[in-house]
Every structure is written in structure tokens, then in C-alpha cells.
Amino acid sequence: MDTTRAWVATRAAAWSDTNARLAELRRRGELTVEEALHSVESYRSTARDLASARRLLPGTRITAGLEALYAQLHALIRRKPHGGRAALLAMFRTGIPATIATLRRRIAWIVALFVLSALAGWWLISTFPDLVSLVASDQMIQQVEKGRLWTDDILNITPSSIMSVRIFSNNIAVTVFAICAGFFFGIGTFYIIATNGLMLGAVFAFTHQHGLAGRLFEFVVAHGMVELSVICIGGAIGAELGDSLIRPTHATRRDSFQHCMQRMGPPILLCALLLVGAGLIEGFISPDPKYPLASRVVIGASYWTLMLAALSGRLFGRRRDEAQPREPALP
């Protein structure tokens, strides 16, 4: 027992120094060559000490502490380098899917809110048709009453290239606004999603009253499946940001919000890229009468499937064994 105590006393200073160095390196995120070599040597030394502690002090706090220190050193040494093509590919393969997985419940709630709001908008305009002026401009109302959609002949007014840029820029702005609205403890996100759902349902109810709902669906289906899905994902991200302020997971709300924003950054980037594609479809395909309904449905469903593959990481070659992070093998 005296020998064991002497060994612990001798090694305690080294363990404390390794733990302090590890905390500093994890805070900085970048290592020099000398620090990297020292970390590898500390990793080997900790592995030897852990093996001895398991033999001499099984089930004690000292052994548990060494196991935690060994696992942290393992993660530090085996972590992938920042930046470059490999890091970007890893973000799309594993980083974004992992974050989306944590948002599944919020996405389900946001989709439910959007659908209920759309149904409420349909009921409102079906029951009180005069209220359509709250969600549609006078020009839109006049065109629909004349049996025409406001999207008719849109290509004769604006070229597809210019219209696509305007569309995906507006869609990205709406999604970012839904995300930023989460700053108000999630209330702003709730308002944005509910308002968009209400307007969509109201517009479809109004066009249905004049026999144009089918034509509106034909215009929307090619781009709308991904566009509306991304807006709901943006709403879920905004709700997550709001929750980080309501129920902080770190010492301060500021730290909690910053940590949450770092996690949500990559999915926001992917959502923006998806909206660019939706904007191109809306600019070049949706207003073109040469495309029949069947082809529009196929395009919309195919792009939506591509979106799911991107969100799950399968589009970028993610394997099933990458779904869960591996734990380090303890000596």
C-alpha cells in the first residue's frame, strides 16, 4: 500500500500537468509540432499509468480519472485536421447528419405547426372570402377573379436567369429570417412559420374558389417540396437557438447560444445551397408551360429525395458504420 501511495504521489503532478495542457490545447484548437509530439508522449504515458492503476487501484476515482484523461487525449490525437477538402467532406458526411438527427423532434413540431396553419388559412378564406385581401395583393386578387394566375406569362416579363436569382435570394432571406427570429426565445420563429403556413393555405383556398388551385399546384410542386421543407428546417434551427437561450447548457446564455450557433452553422449552409437549386427550378421550370404536371412531380420528388440524401450524408458517401462515433479502445 505504501508503494502504491508513493507511486500515486510521484505521478500526480504529471497527471495534473497533462490535464492542464489538454484543456489549453482544446481551447486553442491549434497545436505546434512540439505540442503535438508532447501530446503523443503524454498519451503513451497515460496509457501505461492507466494500466498500472487498473491493477493497483481497481474501481477507484484515480482510475476513473485516468480513463477520462486517456479518452480525451485519444480524441485530441485522432481528431481530423481542420480545413481543407477532407474537413469539408466530413462536415457533409457526418457533421450535418448528426446535427439534423438532434433536430428531428423540432422539425416534426415545426412541420405540424406549418400544416395546421395552412389548414387554418384554408378554413379562414373558405369561410370568410373577403379576408383574402389580408394575404394577397389587389393585383393578385384581380387576376385570379379574371381566371388567371399571377404566375401566367411571367417569363415574358422577367428572364428565367434573373428571376431565379431573385427567387433563391428571397427564399434564403426568408429562411435566415426564420432562423434569426429564434433570437427572441423562439417566439419569432413560431410567428414566421405560422404566418407562412397561413398564407399558403389562404392562397390555395382563394384559387380553389375560382377553379385555379390545380394550376397553382402545378406551378408549385416542382420547387415547393424542397423549398417548404427547408423553411421548416430553418424554423427548427431557429427554435433550437431560442431553446439555447431559454435553457442554457453552458455557464452563460451567451456561451450556450454561441455553442448552438456553431453546431447549426453547417446545416444552414446546406439549406442555402438547397434553396439555390429550388430557385433555379422555380425560375426555369415552374413557369414554363412546356413542362407537363407529371414531369414537374418527378422533378419535385427527385429533388426532395436528393435533399434527404444530402441531409443524411448518403449523398456524400457516408457509410453506415459512420453513423455513430467510435469510442477509443482503452488499454
Secondary structure, DSSP 8 states (H G I E B T S, - for coil): -HHHHHHHHHHHHHHHHHHHHHHHHHHH----HHHHHHHHHHHHHHHHHHHHHHHHSTTSHHHHHHHHHHHHHHHHHH---SSHHHHHHHIIIIIHHHHHHHTHHHHHHHHHHHHHHHHHHHHHHHH-GGGGGGTS-HHHHHHHHTT--TTTTGGGTS-HHHHHHHHHHHHHHHHHHHHHGGGGTTHHHHHHHHHHHHHHHHHHHHHHHTT-HHHHHHHHHHHHHHHHHHHHHHHHHHHHHHHHHHS-SSSSHHHHHHHHHHHHHHHHHHHHHHHHHHHHHHHHTTT-TTS-HHHHHHHHHHHHHHHHHHHHTGGGT--GGGSS-------
